[in-house]
Amino acid sequence: MEIREMTAADIPVVLPMYLSYYNQGEEVCCWTEKTAGSRMYQVLSTQDAYALLLEENGKALGFAMGYFKQYADIVGYTLEEILIIRERQNQGLGSFLLRELERRVKEKGAACIELQAVSSPLHEHYYGKSGYHNAKNFVMKVKWF
C-alpha cells in the first residue's frame, strides 16, 4: 500500500472509480464524467488544496481530497471527498487513508478536520469509529430554489 499526494493530473485515474461508486450500489446518483471531473477539479484547484491517493501495485484504490481553511485563530482542513473502490471496502482501507490524512494535515498545521456527510447509519458508523461526531456549534443550512 502506498499513499501519495494527489494532484489534478490524477483526475483521469480516479474519475472512473468516482462514477462507479456514486452511480451504482447504495448511492444511485447521476454523476457524469463532466460533472464529476468538474467537482474534483474545483476541489483540487482551490487555494491550499491537499489530497491523497491510495494505491497498491500502481492501481488506485481510493482517495481523499479537501483544502486547508484559515479561521481567525486556527487553520482547519475541510475534507470534501473520501472514497475507496467498492470491491475493497470493509477491509480497513478507508480508516487507513483517513488516519494518514489526519496525520499529514496535523503535521501541516491543521487544528481540526471538518466535513459534511450524508446523514445515514453508514456514515455515522464510518466517521464515528474514527472519533468524528456531530458538531454542536455548527448547523448546516440550505435553501433550495
C-alpha positions as CSV (number, residue, x, y, z in Angstrom):
1,M,0.0,0.0,0.0
2,E,1.3,3.4,-1.0
3,I,-0.2,6.8,-0.2
4,R,1.0,9.8,-2.2
5,E,-0.2,13.3,-2.7
6,M,-2.8,13.6,-5.4
7,T,-3.0,16.4,-8.0
8,A,-5.4,17.5,-10.7
9,A,-3.3,15.3,-13.1
10,D,-4.7,12.3,-11.2
11,I,-8.3,13.1,-12.0
12,P,-8.5,10.8,-15.1
13,V,-7.2,8.0,-12.9
14,V,-9.8,8.4,-10.1
15,L,-12.8,9.6,-12.3
16,P,-13.9,6.0,-13.2
17,M,-13.9,4.9,-9.6
18,Y,-15.9,8.0,-8.6
19,L,-18.5,7.4,-11.2
20,S,-18.8,3.7,-10.4
21,Y,-19.1,4.4,-6.6
22,Y,-21.7,7.1,-6.8
23,N,-23.7,5.9,-9.7
24,Q,-24.1,2.3,-8.6
25,G,-24.9,0.5,-5.4
26,E,-26.5,2.3,-2.5
27,E,-25.7,5.9,-3.7
28,V,-27.6,5.6,-7.1
29,C,-26.7,9.1,-8.3
30,C,-26.4,10.8,-11.6
31,W,-22.7,11.9,-12.0
32,T,-21.3,12.2,-15.5
33,E,-17.7,12.5,-16.5
34,K,-18.2,16.2,-17.0
35,T,-19.9,16.9,-13.6
36,A,-17.6,14.6,-11.6
37,G,-14.5,15.9,-13.3
38,S,-15.6,19.4,-12.6
39,R,-16.3,18.6,-8.9
40,M,-12.8,17.1,-8.5
41,Y,-11.1,19.9,-10.4
42,Q,-12.9,22.5,-8.3
43,V,-11.6,20.9,-5.1
44,L,-8.1,20.3,-6.3
45,S,-7.7,23.8,-7.8
46,T,-8.8,25.5,-4.5
47,Q,-6.1,27.5,-2.8
48,D,-4.4,25.3,-0.2
49,A,-5.9,22.1,-1.7
50,Y,-4.5,18.9,-0.3
51,A,-5.4,15.4,-1.5
52,L,-4.0,11.9,-1.1
53,L,-4.2,8.9,-3.4
54,L,-4.1,5.3,-2.1
55,E,-2.5,2.9,-4.5
56,E,-1.5,-0.8,-4.5
57,N,0.9,-2.0,-7.1
58,G,0.2,1.1,-9.2
59,K,-3.6,0.7,-9.1
60,A,-5.7,3.4,-7.5
61,L,-7.8,2.1,-4.6
62,G,-9.1,5.3,-3.2
63,F,-8.5,9.0,-2.5
64,A,-9.2,11.8,-0.1
65,M,-9.4,15.5,-1.1
66,G,-10.0,18.8,0.6
67,Y,-8.3,22.0,1.5
68,F,-6.9,24.0,4.4
69,K,-9.1,26.8,5.6
70,Q,-8.0,29.8,7.7
71,Y,-10.0,30.9,10.6
72,A,-9.2,33.8,13.0
73,D,-7.1,31.7,15.4
74,I,-6.6,28.3,13.7
75,V,-6.3,26.6,10.4
76,G,-8.7,23.7,9.7
77,Y,-8.8,21.2,7.0
78,T,-12.1,20.7,5.1
79,L,-12.5,17.1,3.8
80,E,-14.6,17.2,0.7
81,E,-14.4,13.6,-0.6
82,I,-13.0,10.3,0.6
83,L,-13.6,7.2,-1.4
84,I,-12.4,3.6,-1.5
85,I,-13.4,1.4,-4.5
86,R,-16.4,-0.7,-3.7
87,E,-14.6,-4.1,-4.1
88,R,-12.0,-3.1,-1.5
89,Q,-14.4,-1.6,1.2
90,N,-14.7,-3.1,4.7
91,Q,-11.0,-4.1,4.7
92,G,-9.8,-1.1,6.8
93,L,-8.5,0.9,3.8
94,G,-10.8,3.9,4.4
95,S,-9.8,4.1,8.0
96,F,-6.1,3.7,7.0
97,L,-6.4,6.5,4.5
98,L,-8.3,8.7,6.9
99,R,-5.7,8.2,9.7
100,E,-2.9,9.1,7.3
101,L,-4.8,12.2,6.1
102,E,-5.3,13.2,9.7
103,R,-1.6,12.7,10.5
104,R,-0.4,14.7,7.5
105,V,-2.8,17.6,7.8
106,K,-2.0,17.9,11.5
107,E,1.7,17.9,10.6
108,K,1.0,20.7,8.1
109,G,-0.7,22.8,10.9
110,A,-4.4,21.9,10.8
111,A,-6.0,22.1,14.2
112,C,-9.0,20.0,13.1
113,I,-10.7,18.3,10.2
114,E,-14.2,19.3,9.3
115,L,-16.6,17.6,6.9
116,Q,-20.1,17.3,5.8
117,A,-21.6,13.8,5.5
118,V,-24.9,12.4,4.4
119,S,-27.0,11.6,7.5
120,S,-27.0,7.8,7.3
121,P,-26.1,4.8,9.5
122,L,-23.2,4.0,7.2
123,H,-21.7,7.5,7.6
124,E,-22.4,7.6,11.3
125,H,-20.5,4.3,11.7
126,Y,-17.6,5.1,9.5
127,Y,-16.8,8.5,10.9
128,G,-17.9,7.6,14.4
129,K,-15.4,4.8,14.7
130,S,-12.7,7.3,13.8
131,G,-13.7,9.7,16.5
132,Y,-15.8,12.2,14.5
133,H,-19.1,13.4,15.9
134,N,-21.8,15.8,15.0
135,A,-20.8,19.4,15.9
136,K,-22.9,21.1,18.5
137,N,-21.8,24.6,17.4
138,F,-22.4,24.1,13.7
139,V,-25.6,23.6,11.8
140,M,-25.8,23.0,8.0
141,K,-28.4,25.3,6.5
142,V,-29.8,25.1,3.0
143,K,-32.4,26.9,0.9
144,W,-33.4,25.1,-2.3
145,F,-34.6,27.0,-5.3
